[in-house]
Amino acid sequence: CFPPLSWQTYDVDFTNAKSKDGKKVKNAKITVRLNGIVIHKDFEIPRKTGGSRRDPEGTPGPIKLQGHGNPLQFRNVWILEK
């Protein structure tokens, strides 16, 4: 990470879970880069988090950006569908 209050770049490549006939057949996965350095590569996400929506897993929904009490700002947010 860069020092506090410096802009960071955070790239997230998310692939949604896959379902067939209402049953999950493949976990969601994520690749994350922080300032160009891969910190998670094809990391599988086995289940939804406790704070997620109640929709069936794999259902498209909103993107939420979360902080944990520290000053936080976002700029130049891009969302690209694959």
SELOMAR-976049 format. One record per atom (N, C-alpha, C, O, CB): x, y, z; atom name; residue in one letter; residue number from 1. Coordinates in pm, 1 decimal. Glycine has a CB too. Layout:
REM SELOMAR-976049
<rec <X Y Z> CA a NUM>
...
This chain:
REM SELOMAR-976049
<rec <83.2 -118.9 0.0> N c 1>
<rec <0.0 0.0 0.0> CA c 1>
<rec <87.2 124.6 0.0> C c 1>
<rec <200.9 124.6 47.3> O c 1>
<rec <-94.4 0.2 120.8> CB c 1>
<rec <29.9 229.4 -54.4> N f 2>
<rec <93.0 359.8 -43.3> CA f 2>
<rec <58.5 418.1 94.2> C f 2>
<rec <-28.6 364.7 162.9> O f 2>
<rec <46.8 455.1 -158.9> CB f 2>
<rec <124.4 525.6 135.0> N p 3>
<rec <96.5 585.2 266.0> CA p 3>
<rec <-50.2 628.7 277.9> C p 3>
<rec <-116.8 650.8 176.8> O p 3>
<rec <188.9 705.7 290.2> CB p 3>
<rec <-100.3 640.9 401.8> N p 4>
<rec <-237.0 690.1 421.8> CA p 4>
<rec <-258.3 823.4 351.3> C p 4>
<rec <-166.7 905.0 340.9> O p 4>
<rec <-267.5 704.5 571.5> CB p 4>
<rec <-378.7 843.9 303.9> N l 5>
<rec <-424.2 962.7 231.6> CA l 5>
<rec <-366.2 974.5 91.4> C l 5>
<rec <-388.2 1075.4 24.4> O l 5>
<rec <-389.4 1085.4 309.7> CB l 5>
<rec <-292.0 872.8 45.2> N s 6>
<rec <-246.2 865.8 -94.1> CA s 6>
<rec <-348.6 784.8 -172.6> C s 6>
<rec <-409.3 692.0 -119.0> O s 6>
<rec <-102.3 801.5 -104.9> CB s 6>
<rec <-367.9 819.8 -299.7> N w 7>
<rec <-459.9 742.6 -382.0> CA w 7>
<rec <-400.1 605.0 -410.8> C w 7>
<rec <-281.6 593.1 -442.1> O w 7>
<rec <-491.5 817.2 -513.8> CB w 7>
<rec <-481.1 504.4 -400.1> N q 8>
<rec <-444.1 366.7 -430.5> CA q 8>
<rec <-522.1 325.2 -555.3> C q 8>
<rec <-626.3 383.8 -585.0> O q 8>
<rec <-473.7 270.2 -308.6> CB q 8>
<rec <-473.6 226.2 -627.8> N t 9>
<rec <-555.2 165.5 -733.4> CA t 9>
<rec <-593.8 26.6 -686.2> C t 9>
<rec <-514.0 -45.8 -626.6> O t 9>
<rec <-478.5 160.0 -871.4> CB t 9>
<rec <-716.8 -8.2 -714.0> N y 10>
<rec <-772.7 -133.6 -666.0> CA y 10>
<rec <-854.0 -190.9 -781.3> C y 10>
<rec <-960.5 -138.6 -814.1> O y 10>
<rec <-860.7 -113.7 -535.6> CB y 10>
<rec <-805.1 -296.9 -842.3> N d 11>
<rec <-872.6 -358.4 -956.5> CA d 11>
<rec <-930.3 -492.1 -913.1> C d 11>
<rec <-860.0 -575.6 -856.2> O d 11>
<rec <-775.2 -376.6 -1076.8> CB d 11>
<rec <-1057.7 -511.6 -940.0> N v 12>
<rec <-1127.0 -633.6 -900.3> CA v 12>
<rec <-1186.8 -697.3 -1024.9> C v 12>
<rec <-1261.7 -633.0 -1098.5> O v 12>
<rec <-1237.3 -604.4 -793.6> CB v 12>
<rec <-1153.8 -822.6 -1048.0> N d 13>
<rec <-1211.6 -900.7 -1157.4> CA d 13>
<rec <-1293.9 -1011.4 -1092.6> C d 13>
<rec <-1238.7 -1107.5 -1039.0> O d 13>
<rec <-1099.8 -959.6 -1254.4> CB d 13>
<rec <-1425.7 -997.6 -1097.9> N f 14>
<rec <-1517.8 -1089.2 -1030.3> CA f 14>
<rec <-1592.6 -1173.3 -1132.0> C f 14>
<rec <-1643.5 -1121.5 -1231.3> O f 14>
<rec <-1617.1 -1011.7 -942.3> CB f 14>
<rec <-1599.0 -1302.8 -1107.0> N t 15>
<rec <-1678.8 -1394.3 -1188.8> CA t 15>
<rec <-1785.8 -1454.1 -1098.7> C t 15>
<rec <-1755.0 -1516.3 -996.9> O t 15>
<rec <-1589.8 -1506.9 -1254.7> CB t 15>
<rec <-1910.5 -1435.0 -1136.5> N n 16>
<rec <-2022.3 -1479.6 -1054.4> CA n 16>
<rec <-2029.3 -1632.2 -1046.7> C n 16>
<rec <-1977.3 -1702.3 -1133.5> O n 16>
<rec <-2153.1 -1424.1 -1109.6> CB n 16>
<rec <-2093.8 -1681.7 -942.2> N a 17>
<rec <-2119.2 -1825.3 -928.9> CA a 17>
<rec <-2206.8 -1871.3 -1045.6> C a 17>
<rec <-2285.7 -1793.6 -1099.4> O a 17>
<rec <-2187.5 -1858.0 -791.8> CB a 17>
<rec <-2192.4 -1996.0 -1083.4> N k 18>
<rec <-2272.7 -2053.5 -1191.9> CA k 18>
<rec <-2371.5 -2154.2 -1133.4> C k 18>
<rec <-2338.5 -2231.3 -1043.3> O k 18>
<rec <-2181.6 -2121.5 -1299.1> CB k 18>
<rec <-2492.5 -2151.5 -1186.9> N s 19>
<rec <-2596.5 -2244.0 -1142.8> CA s 19>
<rec <-2654.4 -2317.8 -1262.2> C s 19>
<rec <-2653.4 -2268.2 -1374.8> O s 19>
<rec <-2707.7 -2169.4 -1066.8> CB s 19>
<rec <-2704.6 -2437.2 -1235.2> N k 20>
<rec <-2774.0 -2515.5 -1337.0> CA k 20>
<rec <-2893.0 -2582.2 -1269.9> C k 20>
<rec <-2878.5 -2650.9 -1168.8> O k 20>
<rec <-2678.8 -2621.6 -1403.9> CB k 20>
<rec <-3009.7 -2561.3 -1326.9> N d 21>
<rec <-3133.7 -2616.3 -1272.2> CA d 21>
<rec <-3152.9 -2577.8 -1125.7> C d 21>
<rec <-3198.9 -2658.7 -1045.1> O d 21>
<rec <-3134.4 -2768.1 -1286.3> CB d 21>
<rec <-3117.0 -2452.4 -1091.4> N g 22>
<rec <-3136.7 -2402.0 -956.5> CA g 22>
<rec <-3033.9 -2447.2 -854.2> C g 22>
<rec <-3047.3 -2416.3 -735.8> O g 22>
<rec <-3269.0 -2441.4 -910.3> CB g 22>
<rec <-2931.1 -2520.2 -897.7> N k 23>
<rec <-2828.1 -2568.6 -805.1> CA k 23>
<rec <-2692.2 -2513.0 -846.9> C k 23>
<rec <-2656.8 -2514.9 -964.8> O k 23>
<rec <-2824.9 -2724.6 -801.5> CB k 23>
<rec <-2616.5 -2463.4 -748.8> N k 24>
<rec <-2485.2 -2406.7 -779.2> CA k 24>
<rec <-2391.4 -2517.0 -824.9> C k 24>
<rec <-2379.5 -2621.1 -760.3> O k 24>
<rec <-2426.6 -2333.2 -656.2> CB k 24>
<rec <-2324.5 -2492.5 -938.3> N v 25>
<rec <-2229.9 -2590.3 -992.2> CA v 25>
<rec <-2086.5 -2536.8 -992.1> C v 25>
<rec <-1991.7 -2612.8 -1011.8> O v 25>
<rec <-2270.6 -2629.7 -1134.1> CB v 25>
<rec <-2070.7 -2405.7 -969.7> N k 26>
<rec <-1936.6 -2347.1 -968.3> CA k 26>
<rec <-1937.1 -2225.5 -876.4> C k 26>
<rec <-2026.2 -2140.9 -884.3> O k 26>
<rec <-1890.4 -2307.8 -1112.4> CB k 26>
<rec <-1836.8 -2217.5 -789.4> N n 27>
<rec <-1824.5 -2104.0 -698.4> CA n 27>
<rec <-1789.2 -1976.5 -773.8> C n 27>
<rec <-1731.9 -1980.5 -882.7> O n 27>
<rec <-1719.0 -2132.6 -591.7> CB n 27>
<rec <-1824.6 -1864.1 -714.0> N a 28>
<rec <-1776.5 -1735.0 -763.4> CA a 28>
<rec <-1626.0 -1730.7 -741.9> C a 28>
<rec <-1573.0 -1800.4 -655.4> O a 28>
<rec <-1848.0 -1614.7 -691.2> CB a 28>
<rec <-1557.6 -1648.8 -820.7> N k 29>
<rec <-1413.7 -1631.7 -798.7> CA k 29>
<rec <-1376.3 -1486.5 -823.2> C k 29>
<rec <-1448.6 -1411.5 -888.7> O k 29>
<rec <-1331.2 -1725.8 -891.0> CB k 29>
<rec <-1260.6 -1449.0 -768.3> N i 30>
<rec <-1218.3 -1310.2 -773.6> CA i 30>
<rec <-1066.7 -1301.8 -788.7> C i 30>
<rec <-992.6 -1379.6 -728.5> O i 30>
<rec <-1264.2 -1235.0 -647.9> CB i 30>
<rec <-1021.7 -1206.2 -870.0> N t 31>
<rec <-880.1 -1170.0 -877.5> CA t 31>
<rec <-872.5 -1022.9 -838.4> C t 31>
<rec <-947.9 -940.4 -889.9> O t 31>
<rec <-818.4 -1196.3 -1022.6> CB t 31>
<rec <-781.3 -990.5 -747.1> N v 32>
<rec <-770.0 -854.3 -694.5> CA v 32>
<rec <-626.6 -805.1 -709.5> C v 32>
<rec <-531.2 -875.6 -676.6> O v 32>
<rec <-814.1 -848.6 -546.1> CB v 32>
<rec <-613.1 -682.2 -760.1> N r 33>
<rec <-482.2 -616.8 -770.3> CA r 33>
<rec <-485.9 -488.1 -688.9> C r 33>
<rec <-579.5 -409.0 -700.2> O r 33>
<rec <-444.5 -587.4 -919.9> CB r 33>
<rec <-383.8 -468.1 -607.2> N l 34>
<rec <-368.7 -344.6 -531.2> CA l 34>
<rec <-244.0 -274.6 -582.5> C l 34>
<rec <-132.9 -325.8 -569.2> O l 34>
<rec <-359.7 -372.0 -376.7> CB l 34>
<rec <-263.4 -157.2 -641.2> N n 35>
<rec <-153.2 -81.3 -701.3> CA n 35>
<rec <-74.6 -166.1 -800.9> C n 35>
<rec <48.1 -158.9 -807.3> O n 35>
<rec <-59.3 -28.7 -592.4> CB n 35>
<rec <-147.9 -247.1 -878.9> N g 36>
<rec <-86.9 -327.8 -984.5> CA g 36>
<rec <-30.7 -461.0 -939.4> C g 36>
<rec <14.2 -539.2 -1023.2> O g 36>
<rec <20.5 -251.2 -1047.9> CB g 36>
<rec <-31.5 -489.6 -810.5> N i 37>
<rec <22.5 -615.5 -758.2> CA i 37>
<rec <-93.1 -709.9 -727.3> C i 37>
<rec <-185.3 -673.9 -654.2> O i 37>
<rec <109.5 -591.1 -630.7> CB i 37>
<rec <-88.0 -830.6 -783.2> N v 38>
<rec <-194.2 -928.8 -759.2> CA v 38>
<rec <-186.5 -974.6 -613.9> C v 38>
<rec <-84.0 -1026.1 -569.3> O v 38>
<rec <-181.8 -1050.9 -856.7> CB v 38>
<rec <-296.6 -955.1 -540.3> N i 39>
<rec <-300.9 -1000.9 -401.4> CA i 39>
<rec <-393.8 -1121.0 -383.9> C i 39>
<rec <-381.9 -1194.1 -285.6> O i 39>
<rec <-345.7 -887.4 -310.0> CB i 39>
<rec <-485.0 -1141.9 -477.1> N h 40>
<rec <-569.2 -1262.2 -482.0> CA h 40>
<rec <-584.0 -1299.0 -628.9> C h 40>
<rec <-622.4 -1214.5 -709.8> O h 40>
<rec <-711.1 -1239.0 -413.0> CB h 40>
<rec <-554.5 -1422.7 -664.6> N k 41>
<rec <-567.4 -1467.1 -804.1> CA k 41>
<rec <-662.9 -1585.3 -809.7> C k 41>
<rec <-637.4 -1689.9 -750.1> O k 41>
<rec <-428.5 -1505.7 -864.5> CB k 41>
<rec <-772.9 -1567.8 -881.5> N d 42>
<rec <-873.7 -1672.8 -898.3> CA d 42>
<rec <-914.7 -1733.7 -764.5> C d 42>
<rec <-932.2 -1855.0 -753.5> O d 42>
<rec <-821.1 -1782.2 -991.0> CB d 42>
<rec <-929.7 -1648.5 -662.8> N f 43>
<rec <-969.9 -1692.8 -529.6> CA f 43>
<rec <-1117.0 -1731.7 -532.6> C f 43>
<rec <-1201.8 -1650.6 -569.8> O f 43>
<rec <-944.2 -1582.0 -423.5> CB f 43>
<rec <-1147.9 -1854.7 -493.9> N e 44>
<rec <-1287.1 -1901.4 -493.8> CA e 44>
<rec <-1361.0 -1850.5 -371.3> C e 44>
<rec <-1307.8 -1849.5 -260.3> O e 44>
<rec <-1292.8 -2054.8 -498.6> CB e 44>
<rec <-1483.7 -1808.5 -393.6> N i 45>
<rec <-1570.7 -1761.7 -286.3> CA i 45>
<rec <-1679.7 -1867.7 -270.7> C i 45>
<rec <-1770.6 -1874.7 -353.5> O i 45>
<rec <-1631.7 -1617.4 -317.3> CB i 45>
<rec <-1672.3 -1950.5 -166.0> N p 46>
<rec <-1759.7 -2066.9 -156.0> CA p 46>
<rec <-1904.9 -2037.5 -119.1> C p 46>
<rec <-1992.9 -2119.6 -145.0> O p 46>
<rec <-1704.1 -2159.3 -56.8> CB p 46>
<rec <-1930.8 -1921.5 -59.0> N r 47>
<rec <-2068.4 -1891.3 -16.9> CA r 47>
<rec <-2085.3 -1739.9 -5.0> C r 47>
<rec <-1988.6 -1664.0 -10.0> O r 47>
<rec <-2102.3 -1961.3 118.9> CB r 47>
<rec <-2209.5 -1699.0 10.6> N k 48>
<rec <-2239.0 -1557.4 29.3> CA k 48>
<rec <-2194.6 -1514.4 169.1> C k 48>
<rec <-2181.2 -1596.9 259.5> O k 48>
<rec <-2390.6 -1529.1 8.4> CB k 48>
<rec <-2172.0 -1383.1 185.3> N t 49>
<rec <-2138.5 -1331.0 317.9> CA t 49>
<rec <-2265.8 -1309.0 398.4> C t 49>
<rec <-2376.0 -1308.3 343.6> O t 49>
<rec <-2058.1 -1199.2 306.7> CB t 49>
<rec <-2249.4 -1291.3 527.8> N g 50>
<rec <-2364.9 -1269.5 615.0> CA g 50>
<rec <-2440.9 -1142.1 584.0> C g 50>
<rec <-2560.0 -1132.7 613.7> O g 50>
<rec <-2320.7 -1266.6 757.3> CB g 50>
<rec <-2374.4 -1043.7 524.8> N g 51>
<rec <-2439.4 -917.3 493.2> CA g 51>
<rec <-2496.5 -910.5 353.0> C g 51>
<rec <-2539.9 -803.9 309.3> O g 51>
<rec <-2343.5 -806.7 511.5> CB g 51>
<rec <-2497.5 -1021.7 282.1> N s 52>
<rec <-2543.3 -1019.6 142.7> CA s 52>
<rec <-2695.6 -1020.3 133.9> C s 52>
<rec <-2765.6 -1043.5 232.5> O s 52>
<rec <-2486.4 -1139.3 66.2> CB s 52>
<rec <-2743.8 -994.6 14.4> N r 53>
<rec <-2888.4 -999.5 -10.4> CA r 53>
<rec <-2937.8 -1143.2 3.2> C r 53>
<rec <-2858.5 -1237.3 2.0> O r 53>
<rec <-2922.7 -943.2 -151.3> CB r 53>
<rec <-3066.7 -1158.8 15.7> N r 54>
<rec <-3125.1 -1292.3 33.7> CA r 54>
<rec <-3159.7 -1360.6 -98.1> C r 54>
<rec <-3218.9 -1468.5 -98.7> O r 54>
<rec <-3249.2 -1282.8 118.7> CB r 54>
<rec <-3123.3 -1298.6 -208.5> N d 55>
<rec <-3148.3 -1359.5 -339.2> CA d 55>
<rec <-3068.2 -1488.6 -351.2> C d 55>
<rec <-2968.2 -1506.0 -281.6> O d 55>
<rec <-3111.7 -1261.5 -454.3> CB d 55>
<rec <-3111.3 -1579.5 -439.0> N p 56>
<rec <-3030.9 -1700.5 -462.2> CA p 56>
<rec <-2890.3 -1663.7 -507.8> C p 56>
<rec <-2871.4 -1564.4 -578.1> O p 56>
<rec <-3098.4 -1791.6 -567.2> CB p 56>
<rec <-2792.7 -1742.8 -468.2> N e 57>
<rec <-2653.8 -1716.4 -504.4> CA e 57>
<rec <-2639.3 -1710.6 -655.8> C e 57>
<rec <-2694.6 -1793.7 -727.7> O e 57>
<rec <-2560.6 -1824.0 -445.6> CB e 57>
<rec <-2564.3 -1611.4 -703.3> N g 58>
<rec <-2543.3 -1593.3 -846.6> CA g 58>
<rec <-2639.4 -1494.5 -909.8> C g 58>
<rec <-2623.7 -1459.6 -1026.8> O g 58>
<rec <-2555.2 -1724.5 -915.9> CB g 58>
<rec <-2740.1 -1448.1 -833.9> N t 59>
<rec <-2835.3 -1350.6 -885.7> CA t 59>
<rec <-2767.0 -1214.1 -896.3> C t 59>
<rec <-2708.6 -1168.4 -798.0> O t 59>
<rec <-2961.5 -1342.4 -795.1> CB t 59>
<rec <-2772.3 -1147.9 -1011.6> N p 60>
<rec <-2710.8 -1015.0 -1022.3> CA p 60>
<rec <-2771.8 -918.1 -921.4> C p 60>
<rec <-2891.2 -924.6 -892.2> O p 60>
<rec <-2727.1 -959.7 -1164.9> CB p 60>
<rec <-2689.4 -829.0 -869.0> N g 61>
<rec <-2736.5 -731.8 -771.0> CA g 61>
<rec <-2645.0 -611.8 -768.1> C g 61>
<rec <-2561.5 -595.2 -857.0> O g 61>
<rec <-2745.8 -794.6 -632.3> CB g 61>
<rec <-2659.2 -527.5 -667.0> N p 62>
<rec <-2579.2 -405.3 -660.0> CA p 62>
<rec <-2434.3 -434.2 -622.1> C p 62>
<rec <-2402.3 -539.4 -566.8> O p 62>
<rec <-2640.2 -308.6 -559.9> CB p 62>
<rec <-2348.8 -339.2 -653.0> N i 63>
<rec <-2209.3 -343.1 -609.2> CA i 63>
<rec <-2199.5 -248.9 -490.3> C i 63>
<rec <-2242.0 -133.7 -497.9> O i 63>
<rec <-2108.7 -302.2 -725.3> CB i 63>
<rec <-2143.6 -298.0 -381.0> N k 64>
<rec <-2132.9 -217.6 -259.1> CA k 64>
<rec <-1985.9 -197.9 -224.6> C k 64>
<rec <-1908.1 -293.3 -223.3> O k 64>
<rec <-2208.4 -284.9 -141.0> CB k 64>
<rec <-1948.5 -73.3 -196.7> N l 65>
<rec <-1812.7 -39.5 -155.7> CA l 65>
<rec <-1817.9 -6.7 -7.0> C l 65>
<rec <-1896.9 77.5 35.7> O l 65>
<rec <-1754.2 81.0 -239.7> CB l 65>
<rec <-1734.8 -72.4 70.9> N q 66>
<rec <-1746.0 -64.9 216.0> CA q 66>
<rec <-1616.5 -17.0 279.4> C q 66>
<rec <-1507.5 -54.0 235.7> O q 66>
<rec <-1784.8 -200.2 273.0> CB q 66>
<rec <-1628.8 64.6 381.6> N g 67>
<rec <-1516.1 106.2 464.0> CA g 67>
<rec <-1536.3 53.3 605.1> C g 67>
<rec <-1642.2 -0.5 637.4> O g 67>
<rec <-1500.8 260.7 464.3> CB g 67>
<rec <-1436.5 68.5 687.3> N h 68>
<rec <-1445.1 17.0 824.4> CA h 68>
<rec <-1413.1 125.8 926.0> C h 68>
<rec <-1340.0 101.2 1022.0> O h 68>
<rec <-1349.7 -101.8 843.1> CB h 68>
<rec <-1467.1 246.1 905.9> N g 69>
<rec <-1453.0 352.3 1003.4> CA g 69>
<rec <-1340.7 450.6 976.8> C g 69>
<rec <-1334.5 555.3 1041.3> O g 69>
<rec <-1433.5 293.6 1134.6> CB g 69>
<rec <-1252.4 420.0 884.2> N n 70>
<rec <-1144.2 512.3 850.9> CA n 70>
<rec <-1187.5 602.7 736.3> C n 70>
<rec <-1277.9 567.0 660.8> O n 70>
<rec <-1015.2 435.2 813.7> CB n 70>
<rec <-1123.8 720.8 721.7> N p 71>
<rec <-1158.0 806.8 607.9> CA p 71>
<rec <-1138.1 730.4 476.5> C p 71>
<rec <-1036.9 662.9 457.8> O p 71>
<rec <-1071.8 936.3 609.1> CB p 71>
<rec <-1233.5 741.6 387.9> N l 72>
<rec <-1229.8 663.4 265.1> CA l 72>
<rec <-1297.9 741.9 154.2> C l 72>
<rec <-1405.7 797.9 174.1> O l 72>
<rec <-1297.5 525.4 284.6> CB l 72>
<rec <-1234.7 745.7 37.1> N q 73>
<rec <-1293.5 810.8 -79.4> CA q 73>
<rec <-1269.8 722.4 -200.6> C q 73>
<rec <-1169.9 650.9 -208.5> O q 73>
<rec <-1233.7 953.3 -101.3> CB q 73>
<rec <-1362.8 728.1 -294.8> N f 74>
<rec <-1349.2 655.7 -420.6> CA f 74>
<rec <-1357.2 756.7 -534.2> C f 74>
<rec <-1429.3 856.1 -525.3> O f 74>
<rec <-1459.2 545.0 -435.3> CB f 74>
<rec <-1282.7 730.2 -640.7> N r 75>
<rec <-1293.6 812.3 -761.6> CA r 75>
<rec <-1261.8 722.8 -881.1> C r 75>
<rec <-1196.9 619.1 -867.6> O r 75>
<rec <-1196.9 937.3 -756.1> CB r 75>
<rec <-1308.4 765.0 -997.1> N n 76>
<rec <-1283.7 690.9 -1121.2> CA n 76>
<rec <-1323.5 544.6 -1108.8> C n 76>
<rec <-1245.8 455.7 -1143.7> O n 76>
<rec <-1136.9 700.9 -1160.0> CB n 76>
<rec <-1442.9 519.5 -1059.9> N v 77>
<rec <-1493.1 382.6 -1046.5> CA v 77>
<rec <-1546.9 338.8 -1182.3> C v 77>
<rec <-1632.7 404.9 -1240.8> O v 77>
<rec <-1604.2 372.4 -935.4> CB v 77>
<rec <-1495.8 227.5 -1230.7> N w 78>
<rec <-1539.0 171.4 -1359.0> CA w 78>
<rec <-1599.2 34.2 -1332.9> C w 78>
<rec <-1546.1 -44.2 -1254.3> O w 78>
<rec <-1420.0 162.3 -1460.9> CB w 78>
<rec <-1709.6 6.4 -1399.2> N i 79>
<rec <-1770.6 -126.0 -1393.0> CA i 79>
<rec <-1786.6 -172.9 -1536.5> C i 79>
<rec <-1857.7 -110.9 -1615.6> O i 79>
<rec <-1909.1 -124.1 -1316.2> CB i 79>
<rec <-1720.2 -282.4 -1569.6> N l 80>
<rec <-1723.9 -337.3 -1704.9> CA l 80>
<rec <-1781.1 -478.0 -1699.2> C l 80>
<rec <-1733.0 -561.9 -1623.1> O l 80>
<rec <-1582.3 -337.6 -1769.6> CB l 80>
<rec <-1882.2 -503.6 -1778.6> N e 81>
<rec <-1939.4 -637.3 -1783.7> CA e 81>
<rec <-1863.5 -720.3 -1886.3> C e 81>
<rec <-1836.6 -674.3 -1997.2> O e 81>
<rec <-2090.4 -632.1 -1817.8> CB e 81>
<rec <-1829.1 -843.7 -1848.0> N k 82>
<rec <-1756.3 -933.0 -1939.2> CA k 82>
<rec <-1853.5 -1008.4 -2026.9> C k 82>
<rec <-1811.9 -1088.6 -2110.5> O k 82>
<rec <-1667.9 -1031.9 -1861.0> CB k 82>
